[in-house]
Amino acid sequence: MKGFIDGELRGLGPNFKEYFDRSRTAIVSIDLHRGHLEDDPLCPCPAPRAREIVAPVDAFHVEARSLDVPVIHVRSTLRAGGVDDLAGRPSAWRLVFPLHVGTIGNSDAHAIEGTRWIEFVTKVDERDLVVSGKKRLSAFYPTDLDFLLRNMGIGTLVLNGCLADCCVLNTALDASNLGYRVVVPRNLIAGTNADLEDAAMRIIAMHVGVVTESSVVIDSWQSEFQKMI
């Protein structure tokens, strides 16, 4: 069991066994859909760095399924017509994000139900679960994710997806406040840029949970799984 402390991967000790308990863990994969990942001028909220994590995330999910760890895909979905956002009180990100990254030409189409933008880019297996209806920055708001996890008896969440400094960070904070143990494999997340990505991971590691590598998680799960055979 290892996690990043001040940027260095170190042993964590026996107190962190719960963070690597495969039997009570679910993966929550956040917003890896075309609305962030499409290489298209019309992409309504581009997260180009996240395109690089699609293959590693898919590979991680394959390993997890083979070890009976459930995979939950969460996506933003807004009602057509914009009542959840544009036609009501716009999300804060619509005002502040462009100040830093510039104007996003097709942002009004972000996450609108029935459009191609909410289609997952990562593979969704028939055994996986999907949580739609995320309308703000956290995978918990205002979705039924917490209900689903508690009904499944889940105590630990392994988060992946984008953006590290936005939806991953907000989900990690909410998860911790709700009493879940949080693990983030840093090679399976992507941020707005490298600096913000690193800052988000340092915040999570300092205050919220364990930041590690996907290989550390898989090795721990495999070791536990072998003991059951």
Secondary structure, 3 states (H helix, E strand, C coil): CEEEECCEEEECCHHHHHHHCHHHEEEEEECCEHHHHCCCCCCCCCCHHHHHHHHHHHHHHHHHHHCCCCEEEEEECECCCCCCCCCCCCCHHHHHHHHHHCCCCCHHHCCECCCHHHCECCCCCCCCEEEEEECCCCCCCCCCHHHHHHHCCCCEEEEEEECHHHHHHHHHHHHHHCCCEEEEEHHHEECCCHHHHHHHHHHHHHHCCEEECHHHHHHHHHHHHHHHC
